[in-house]
Amino acid sequence: MSSVDHPFPDVFGTALRSSLTPSVKPMPGPRPEARLAALRIPGLCHFVKTAAPLAVVTLSLEILHFFGISVAVPGLPLLAAIVCTGFWAGMRAGLIATAVSSLYELLWFGYASEDGIVRVGVFSISAVITAVLVGMLRNRVEATTYAQAHHRAVEMWKTESASLQSVLHQVPLGVLLADAASGDITFANEKARSILGDNIRRLHSVGFPSMSHIDSGRSYSPHEWPWRRCVAARMVIEEEFLYARENGQLAAIHARTCPIYDHAGQVIAAVISLTESAEKKRFERHLVV
């Protein structure tokens, strides 16, 4: 399978845009204070989900008790609070709510009474079973939801990837994508194949180099490849070189190479736009006219 048959990675949309702009720079990352604030918010939300149901129930029971209204079975609203906590915040939070509820029941009925101890024991066993079952149900729901979302995302990406790849194969500009780590060409459109030939891997061949400096005729070393220098210097590289096709014909190629960054600001790929110098000059003359 040739490199042009490989589906391009999801950075290609960004790569294509960067090849048409003067420069590409990573977006600045959040400041340390912003990252700390981002960590605090989920923790606060989890604490609220854990404490809120039980706090509401116990406060309501205490208010009713204050006004002389007796609740015969306080374990039922407490179990409801455990169910809410377990489903919202997970099994661990549900078990914490169970421990707190058992302590509250013990204080409610009195730890000196044998009947109270029995009722608290029964409630504790029921609450633990409830918390575990609700936690398992929540995990199952989350796994199912994640699997469905992942399947939809994969299908959407496949559709968009096929559509974009079809468009790129028809653009009148040679487009290559190179992996930053290995330096291998991972994608080439039809125009790039018409310029370089079907065997795109000849472009980065070490044993039989096909790229030469246009001024001296000296073959490119691997560290001189435009995409390697682009990744190392983290900057746009624009130059012309001689390319030896498989039939021995030499072509002067104008290449523009741009680095592609991930969200962390690391260079993960390089995109190369190619035109034959003769075509480029004809296009420039047409623009002047």
C-alpha positions in Angstrom: 0.0 0.0 0.0 1.5 3.4 -1.0 1.5 6.4 1.2 -1.2 8.1 -0.8 -3.6 5.3 0.0 -3.3 5.9 3.8 -6.1 7.9 5.4 -4.6 11.1 6.7 -4.7 11.9 10.4 -7.1 14.3 12.0 -4.5 17.1 12.1 -4.8 17.4 8.3 -7.5 20.0 8.4 -5.2 22.3 10.4 -2.3 21.3 8.2 -4.1 22.3 5.1 -5.0 25.7 6.5 -1.5 26.3 7.7 0.0 25.6 4.3 -1.9 28.6 2.9 -0.9 31.1 5.6 2.3 33.0 6.1 3.1 31.5 9.4 1.7 29.1 12.0 2.1 29.6 15.7 0.7 27.5 18.6 -2.0 29.0 20.6 -0.7 30.1 24.0 -1.5 27.7 26.8 -3.5 28.8 29.9 -1.7 30.4 32.7 -1.1 28.5 35.9 -3.8 30.3 37.8 -6.3 29.4 35.1 -5.3 25.8 35.2 -5.7 25.7 39.0 -9.1 27.3 38.7 -10.1 24.8 36.0 -9.1 22.0 38.4 -11.1 23.5 41.3 -14.4 23.8 39.5 -14.8 20.0 38.7 -13.8 19.2 42.3 -16.3 21.7 43.7 -19.0 20.3 41.4 -18.2 16.7 42.6 -18.4 17.8 46.2 -21.8 19.5 45.7 -23.1 16.4 44.0 -21.9 14.2 46.8 -23.1 16.4 49.7 -26.2 18.2 48.4 -28.8 15.3 48.4 -27.9 14.1 51.9 -27.7 17.6 53.2 -31.1 18.5 51.9 -32.7 15.4 53.4 -31.0 15.7 56.9 -31.8 19.4 57.0 -35.5 18.7 56.1 -35.7 16.0 58.8 -34.2 18.3 61.4 -36.6 21.1 60.5 -39.6 18.7 60.8 -38.3 17.5 64.1 -37.9 21.0 65.3 -41.6 21.7 64.6 -42.6 18.5 66.4 -43.4 16.5 63.2 -42.2 13.0 63.6 -41.0 10.9 60.7 -41.6 7.2 61.4 -39.2 5.9 58.8 -36.4 8.4 58.1 -34.4 5.7 56.3 -36.6 6.1 53.2 -35.6 9.7 52.4 -32.0 8.9 53.4 -32.0 6.0 50.9 -33.4 8.4 48.2 -30.5 10.7 49.0 -28.0 7.9 48.6 -29.6 6.9 45.3 -29.2 10.5 44.0 -25.7 10.7 45.3 -24.6 7.4 43.8 -26.1 8.2 40.4 -24.8 11.7 40.2 -21.3 11.3 41.7 -20.5 7.5 41.5 -20.3 4.5 43.8 -17.6 5.9 46.1 -19.7 9.0 46.8 -22.7 6.8 47.4 -20.8 4.7 50.0 -19.7 7.9 51.7 -23.3 9.0 51.8 -24.2 5.6 53.2 -21.7 5.9 56.1 -22.9 9.4 56.9 -26.6 8.3 56.8 -25.9 5.3 59.1 -24.3 7.7 61.6 -27.3 10.0 61.4 -29.7 7.1 61.9 -27.7 6.0 64.9 -28.0 9.4 66.4 -31.7 9.6 65.5 -32.7 6.3 67.1 -30.1 6.4 69.9 -27.1 4.0 70.1 -28.1 2.8 73.6 -31.3 1.2 72.4 -31.1 -2.4 71.1 -34.0 -1.8 68.8 -32.2 1.3 67.5 -29.0 -0.7 66.8 -31.0 -3.3 64.9 -32.7 -0.7 62.8 -29.5 1.1 62.1 -27.9 -2.2 61.1 -30.7 -3.1 58.7 -30.6 0.4 57.2 -26.8 0.2 56.8 -27.0 -3.1 54.9 -29.8 -1.9 52.7 -28.0 1.4 52.0 -24.7 -0.3 51.1 -26.5 -2.6 48.7 -28.4 0.3 47.2 -25.2 2.4 46.8 -23.4 -0.5 45.1 -26.3 -1.3 42.7 -26.7 2.4 41.8 -23.0 2.8 41.2 -22.9 -0.2 38.9 -26.0 1.1 37.1 -24.2 4.5 36.7 -21.1 2.9 35.4 -23.1 0.9 32.9 -25.0 4.0 31.7 -21.7 5.9 31.3 -20.1 3.1 29.4 -23.0 2.8 27.0 -23.2 6.5 26.5 -19.5 6.7 25.9 -19.6 3.8 23.4 -22.4 5.4 21.5 -20.7 8.8 21.4 -17.4 7.2 20.3 -19.2 5.3 17.5 -20.9 8.5 16.3 -17.6 10.4 16.4 -15.8 7.7 14.5 -18.5 7.5 11.8 -18.6 11.3 11.5 -14.8 11.4 11.2 -14.8 8.7 8.6 -17.4 10.6 6.5 -15.6 14.0 6.9 -12.2 12.4 6.2 -13.4 10.7 3.0 -15.0 14.0 1.9 -12.0 16.1 2.6 -9.6 13.6 1.1 -11.7 13.5 -2.1 -11.6 17.3 -2.3 -7.8 17.4 -1.7 -7.1 14.9 -4.4 -8.8 17.4 -6.9 -7.1 20.6 -5.8 -4.6 22.0 -8.4 -1.8 22.1 -5.8 0.5 19.3 -4.7 -0.1 18.6 -1.0 2.0 16.3 1.2 1.8 15.6 4.9 4.9 14.4 6.8 5.1 12.8 10.3 7.2 14.9 12.6 8.7 12.0 14.5 9.7 9.7 11.6 9.9 12.2 8.7 7.8 9.8 6.6 5.3 11.1 4.0 1.9 10.0 5.3 -0.4 11.6 2.7 -0.1 12.8 -0.9 -2.8 14.1 -3.2 -3.2 13.5 -6.9 -1.5 16.7 -7.9 1.6 15.7 -5.8 1.6 12.3 -7.5 1.5 14.0 -10.9 4.5 16.1 -10.0 6.6 13.5 -8.1 5.3 10.2 -9.6 3.3 7.4 -8.0 6.2 6.3 -5.7 6.1 9.2 -3.2 8.6 7.4 -1.0 11.4 8.2 -3.4 11.2 11.8 -2.1 12.6 10.7 1.3 14.8 7.9 0.0 18.2 7.7 1.7 19.9 5.0 -0.4 18.8 6.5 -3.7 18.4 10.3 -3.1 16.1 12.0 -5.6 16.3 15.6 -4.2 19.2 17.9 -5.1 20.1 21.5 -4.4 19.2 23.7 -7.4 22.4 25.7 -7.2 25.0 23.0 -6.7 23.3 19.8 -7.8 24.3 18.2 -4.5 21.9 15.6 -3.1 19.9 16.5 0.0 20.9 14.7 3.2 18.0 13.5 5.4 18.5 16.4 7.9 18.3 18.8 5.0 14.8 17.7 3.9 12.5 20.7 4.1 10.0 19.0 6.4 12.8 17.9 8.8 14.2 21.4 9.0 10.7 22.8 9.4 10.0 20.5 12.3 13.4 21.2 13.9 13.3 25.0 13.5 9.5 25.2 14.1 9.2 27.7 11.3 8.0 27.9 7.6 10.5 26.7 5.1 10.2 27.9 1.5 12.6 26.8 -1.2 13.2 25.2 -4.6 14.9 22.0 -5.3 15.6 19.6 -8.2 13.7 16.3 -8.2 14.7 13.3 -10.2 11.7 11.4 -11.5 11.8 7.6 -12.0 12.3 8.1 -15.8 15.4 10.2 -15.2 13.7 13.6 -16.0 14.6 16.5 -13.7 12.0 18.9 -12.4 12.4 22.1 -10.5 10.0 22.0 -7.6 8.9 25.0 -5.4 8.0 23.8 -1.9 6.5 25.5 1.0 6.6 23.6 4.3 4.7 24.6 7.5 4.8 23.0 11.0 1.6 21.7 12.5 1.1 22.0 16.3 -1.0 20.0 18.7 -2.9 21.6 21.6 0.2 21.4 23.8 2.3 23.4 21.3 4.3 20.4 20.1 5.1 20.0 16.4 3.4 16.8 15.3 3.5 17.1 11.5 4.6 19.2 8.6 2.5 20.0 5.5 4.2 20.6 2.2 2.6 22.4 -0.8 4.3 21.7 -4.1 4.3 23.3 -7.5 6.6 22.9 -10.5 8.6 26.1 -10.8 7.5 26.5 -14.5 3.8 26.3 -13.4 4.5 28.8 -10.6 6.1 31.3 -12.9 3.3 31.0 -15.5 0.7 31.5 -12.7 2.6 34.6 -11.4 2.8 36.1 -14.9 -1.0 35.5 -15.3 -1.6 37.4 -12.1 0.5 40.3 -13.3 -1.3 40.5 -16.6 
